[in-house]
Amino acid sequence: MARVFVGLSGGVDSAVAAALLVEQGHAVEAVFMKNWEEDDTADYCSAAADLAEAQAVADRLGVRFWSVNFATEYWERVFAHFLAEYRAGRTPNPDVLCNREIKFRAFLDYALAQGAEAIATGHYARRVDHADGVHLRQAADADKDQTYFLHALDQSQLRPALFPLGELTKPQVREIARARGLPNHARRDSTGICFIGERRFRDFLQRYLPACPGDIRTPDGTPIGRHDGLMYYTLGQRHGIGVGGVRGANDEPWFVVGKDLERNTLVVAQGHDHPLLYSASLLATPLTWVLGTAPAADFRCAARCRHRQPLQPCTVTLTADACSARVRFDQPQRAVTPGQSVVFYRDGDCLGGGVIERTE
């Protein structure tokens, strides 16, 4: 049995992960990570409540409890990139970077420095040892599978990692927590920005980036309104655009179909399936591979461009420098968004992925 440090967030998933490892006989210690301090008040941040829940779980399990602060690392490795992407008109996915840089780097380094042999989290994913390395496999619960957010981990991060929930469904996890009397067994799942919590997104973003209003135009250039700032909108967005009652237009809803950064213009069109919302291919860069290298310079697989999207058959072709990939889908994909990740799968294995640079 190993000395395992479990990242205990205050939620039910990490609590059950810790409980299962205790029952398996591991020497478990719990670590609560505090990674945000900028507006750490009851109105915005749930860190105090999360800490109390995590401490209560650790007490229930009878394991040693640590509280560590990675706020500096989070700001430098995750949040600065988050702001830069929004400043560039893209829509980043901070959870991918948060896993790679905080949970499986800062936390892992801390745990190993304290003498831990492994770390564990409440992610829904599976790791399997093979002759060619550690494979990252989809979770048994397809609806909760979180390999999309873990695809950027490398072998040095996966080798000491344990995912005790990989074979379980969410209802099973809830029942395990209830049966074992874990104090947070009925706590609802958290949402919002990784480690920052739930808040009014526009108000939050405006604290760090100046809003720059501009025109809303149709694809033919007709002005039909004003936007509050391109950073507040994402491709495929329907609600909150502020367009309605346009003269000569039909009653179909409006969707964001593009952003023109040079002209500071938001492009919108009517119809959920407007052609401008669909892309047959994309360019992704930089790339990361779970096993260290791509399966081949040109290969077939399935991919998704957002969490929980059904897997889509595609062909992946590496560029000459192998730093980027062109992904051609068998069927055009809706609302492929620069800044998000495209993640590759084959036979249940998560192969890796990259950041969507642009559609082609």
C-alpha positions in Angstrom: 0.0 0.0 0.0 1.1 3.5 -0.7 1.2 6.9 1.0 -1.3 8.8 -1.1 -2.1 12.5 -1.0 -5.7 13.2 -2.1 -6.7 16.6 -3.4 -9.8 17.2 -1.3 -11.9 20.0 -2.7 -14.9 19.9 -0.4 -17.0 18.2 -3.1 -18.5 14.7 -2.9 -16.3 13.3 -5.7 -12.9 13.9 -4.0 -14.4 12.8 -0.7 -15.4 9.4 -2.1 -12.0 9.1 -3.8 -10.4 9.5 -0.4 -12.8 7.1 1.3 -12.2 4.4 -1.2 -8.4 4.7 -0.9 -8.7 4.5 2.9 -10.7 1.3 2.5 -8.1 -0.1 0.2 -5.5 0.2 2.9 -3.5 3.2 1.6 -1.9 5.7 4.0 -4.1 8.6 2.9 -3.6 12.2 3.6 -5.9 15.0 2.4 -4.8 18.3 0.8 -7.0 21.3 0.3 -5.7 23.7 -2.3 -6.5 27.4 -2.0 -5.7 29.0 -5.3 -7.6 32.3 -5.5 -7.4 35.3 -3.2 -8.2 38.4 -5.4 -11.8 38.8 -4.2 -12.0 36.1 -1.5 -15.3 37.2 0.0 -18.6 35.3 0.8 -20.2 37.1 -2.2 -17.8 35.5 -4.7 -15.6 32.8 -3.5 -16.6 29.6 -1.7 -13.1 28.8 -0.4 -14.1 29.1 3.2 -17.1 26.8 2.9 -15.0 24.3 0.7 -12.3 24.3 3.3 -14.8 23.5 6.1 -16.3 20.7 4.1 -12.9 19.2 3.2 -11.8 19.4 6.9 -15.1 17.6 8.0 -14.5 14.8 5.4 -10.9 14.4 6.6 -12.1 14.2 10.2 -14.7 11.7 9.3 -12.2 9.5 7.5 -9.6 10.0 10.3 -6.8 11.2 7.9 -4.3 13.9 8.2 -5.3 17.2 6.7 -3.2 19.8 4.9 -4.2 23.2 3.6 -1.8 24.7 1.0 -1.9 27.9 -1.0 -1.1 27.9 -4.7 -2.6 31.4 -5.4 0.7 32.7 -6.9 1.1 29.6 -9.1 -2.5 29.8 -10.2 -2.2 33.5 -11.2 1.1 33.0 -13.1 0.4 29.7 -14.8 -3.4 29.8 -15.4 -5.1 33.1 -14.9 -2.6 35.3 -16.8 -3.1 33.0 -19.8 -6.9 33.1 -19.3 -6.9 36.9 -19.5 -4.5 36.9 -22.5 -6.8 34.6 -24.4 -9.9 36.7 -23.8 -7.9 39.8 -24.7 -7.1 38.2 -28.0 -10.8 37.5 -28.7 -10.6 33.8 -28.0 -12.6 31.6 -25.5 -10.1 29.7 -23.3 -10.7 26.6 -21.2 -9.0 27.2 -17.9 -9.8 23.8 -16.6 -7.4 22.1 -19.0 -4.5 24.4 -17.9 -5.6 24.2 -14.2 -5.2 20.4 -14.2 -1.9 20.5 -16.0 -0.3 23.3 -14.0 -1.9 23.2 -10.6 -3.5 19.8 -9.7 -0.9 17.7 -11.5 2.1 20.0 -11.2 2.0 22.3 -8.2 0.1 19.8 -6.1 2.0 16.8 -7.3 5.4 18.6 -6.6 4.2 19.5 -3.1 3.0 16.0 -2.4 6.2 14.3 -3.6 8.2 16.8 -1.6 6.3 15.7 1.5 7.1 12.1 0.9 3.9 11.0 -0.9 4.2 8.1 -3.4 1.1 9.0 -5.3 -1.6 11.6 -5.6 -5.3 11.1 -6.2 -8.2 13.3 -7.4 -12.0 12.9 -7.8 -11.8 13.0 -11.6 -13.8 10.6 -13.6 -11.1 9.0 -15.7 -9.1 5.8 -15.8 -5.3 5.2 -16.1 -4.0 1.8 -17.3 -0.4 0.7 -17.3 0.9 -0.7 -20.6 4.3 -1.6 -21.9 4.5 1.7 -23.9 3.4 3.8 -20.9 0.4 4.9 -18.9 -2.7 5.2 -20.9 -5.5 7.7 -20.1 -8.8 6.0 -20.7 -12.4 7.3 -20.6 -14.4 6.8 -17.5 -17.1 4.1 -17.1 -19.6 7.0 -16.7 -19.6 8.5 -20.2 -21.7 11.4 -19.1 -19.2 12.3 -16.3 -16.0 11.4 -18.2 -13.4 14.2 -17.6 -10.5 13.1 -19.9 -11.2 16.1 -22.1 -9.9 18.2 -19.2 -7.0 15.9 -18.5 -5.7 15.4 -22.1 -2.7 17.7 -21.6 -1.1 15.6 -18.8 2.1 13.8 -19.7 3.6 10.6 -18.4 5.5 12.2 -15.5 2.1 13.5 -14.3 0.1 10.3 -14.9 2.5 7.8 -13.5 1.9 8.9 -9.8 -1.8 9.7 -10.3 -4.7 7.7 -9.2 -8.4 8.1 -10.3 -10.5 6.0 -7.8 -13.8 7.0 -9.5 -12.9 5.8 -13.0 -15.1 2.7 -12.8 -18.1 4.4 -11.0 -21.1 6.4 -12.1 -22.1 9.6 -10.4 -25.2 7.9 -8.7 -22.9 5.2 -7.3 -20.6 7.9 -5.9 -23.4 9.6 -4.2 -24.6 6.4 -2.7 -21.1 5.5 -1.5 -20.9 8.9 0.2 -24.3 8.5 1.8 -23.7 5.0 3.0 -20.4 6.0 4.6 -21.9 9.0 6.3 -19.7 11.6 4.5 -20.9 15.0 5.6 -21.0 16.4 2.0 -22.8 13.4 0.4 -25.7 15.6 -0.8 -23.7 18.7 -1.7 -24.4 19.9 -5.2 -21.7 19.8 -7.9 -19.6 23.0 -8.3 -19.7 25.1 -11.4 -18.0 28.2 -12.7 -14.4 29.0 -13.3 -11.8 26.5 -12.0 -10.9 27.5 -8.4 -12.6 30.9 -8.7 -16.2 29.7 -8.4 -19.6 30.9 -9.4 -20.1 34.6 -10.2 -21.5 37.0 -12.8 -19.0 36.4 -15.5 -19.2 39.8 -17.2 -18.7 41.7 -14.0 -15.8 39.5 -13.1 -14.0 39.8 -16.5 -14.5 43.5 -16.6 -12.5 43.9 -13.4 -9.4 42.7 -15.3 -10.0 43.6 -18.9 -11.5 46.9 -20.2 -14.7 46.5 -22.1 -14.6 47.9 -25.6 -18.1 48.2 -27.1 -18.6 48.0 -30.9 -21.0 47.2 -33.7 -23.1 44.1 -34.1 -23.4 43.3 -37.8 -24.9 40.7 -40.0 -22.7 38.7 -42.3 -23.4 41.1 -45.2 -22.2 44.0 -43.0 -25.5 45.5 -42.0 -25.3 47.1 -38.5 -28.2 45.9 -36.2 -27.0 46.8 -32.7 -24.1 47.3 -30.3 -22.1 44.8 -28.3 -20.6 45.3 -24.9 -17.2 43.9 -25.7 -16.1 40.9 -27.9 -14.7 39.1 -24.9 -18.2 38.6 -23.5 -19.4 36.5 -26.5 -18.6 33.1 -27.9 -19.4 31.3 -31.1 -22.8 29.7 -31.2 -24.1 31.9 -28.4 -27.8 32.7 -28.5 -28.8 34.3 -25.2 -27.5 37.7 -24.0 -26.7 39.1 -27.5 -29.2 41.9 -27.2 -30.5 41.7 -30.8 -34.2 41.6 -31.4 -36.9 43.2 -33.5 -34.6 43.9 -36.5 -36.5 45.5 -39.4 -36.9 43.1 -42.3 -35.8 40.0 -40.3 -37.8 37.0 -39.6 -38.6 35.6 -36.1 -35.7 33.1 -36.0 -33.2 33.6 -33.1 -29.9 35.3 -33.6 -26.6 33.5 -33.0 -23.0 34.7 -32.8 -21.2 33.4 -35.9 -18.0 35.4 -35.8 -15.8 38.1 -34.4 -13.9 40.7 -36.4 -11.2 41.9 -34.0 -9.7 44.5 -36.4 -13.1 46.2 -36.7 -14.2 45.3 -33.1 -17.4 43.8 -34.7 -19.6 41.0 -33.5 -21.1 39.1 -36.4 -24.5 37.5 -35.9 -26.9 35.5 -38.1 -30.3 33.9 -37.7 -30.9 30.2 -37.4 -29.4 27.5 -35.2 -27.9 25.8 -38.2 -26.7 28.8 -40.1 -23.8 27.7 -42.5 -21.3 30.1 -40.9 -21.6 28.1 -37.6 -20.2 25.0 -39.2 -16.6 24.1 -39.9 -15.3 21.0 -41.7 -11.7 21.4 -40.4 -9.5 23.2 -37.9 -5.9 23.9 -37.0 -4.8 23.1 -33.5 -1.6 24.2 -31.8 0.3 23.5 -29.6 -0.2 19.8 -29.3 0.2 17.4 -26.3 0.2 13.6 -26.4 -0.4 11.4 -23.4 2.2 8.9 -24.5 4.7 11.6 -25.6 4.3 11.3 -29.4 1.4 11.2 -31.9 0.2 7.8 -33.1 1.3 8.7 -36.7 1.9 11.7 -38.9 -1.5 11.1 -40.4 -4.1 9.1 -38.6 -7.8 8.4 -38.1 -9.5 8.8 -34.7 -12.5 10.4 -33.1 -12.4 13.9 -31.5 -14.5 16.4 -29.6 -14.2 20.1 -29.5 -16.0 20.6 -26.2 -16.7 18.6 -23.0 -19.6 16.1 -23.4 -19.8 16.5 -27.2 -20.4 13.1 -28.9 -17.1 11.8 -30.4 -16.8 12.8 -34.1 -14.8 10.7 -36.6 -11.9 12.7 -38.2 -8.5 12.6 -39.8 -5.6 14.2 -38.1 -2.6 15.4 -40.1 0.5 16.8 -38.5 2.1 19.8 -40.0 5.7 19.6 -41.2 7.1 20.7 -37.9 4.8 18.3 -35.9 3.8 21.2 -33.6 0.4 21.6 -35.1 -2.3 19.5 -36.6 -5.0 19.9 -39.2 -8.2 18.0 -38.1 -10.7 17.2 -40.9 -14.0 16.0 -39.7 -16.2 13.5 -41.6 -19.1 15.8 -41.0 -18.9 19.6 -40.4 -19.0 20.6 -36.7 -21.0 23.4 -35.2 -19.5 26.3 -33.3 -15.9 25.2 -33.3 -14.4 27.8 -31.0 -10.8 29.2 -31.1 -9.2 28.9 -27.6 -11.0 25.7 -26.7 -9.4 22.3 -27.0 -9.8 19.6 -29.6 -9.1 16.2 -27.9 -8.4 12.9 -29.7 -9.7 9.4 -28.8 -9.3 5.9 -30.1 -10.9 2.7 -28.7 -11.5 4.4 -25.3 -8.0 5.9 -25.0 -7.5 9.6 -24.8 -4.6 10.2 -27.1 -4.0 13.9 -26.4 -5.1 17.1 -28.1 -4.4 20.7 -28.8 -5.8 24.3 -28.6 -8.0 25.3 -31.5 -6.2 28.0 -33.3 -8.7 28.6 -36.1 -11.1 26.8 -38.4 -10.2 26.1 -42.0 
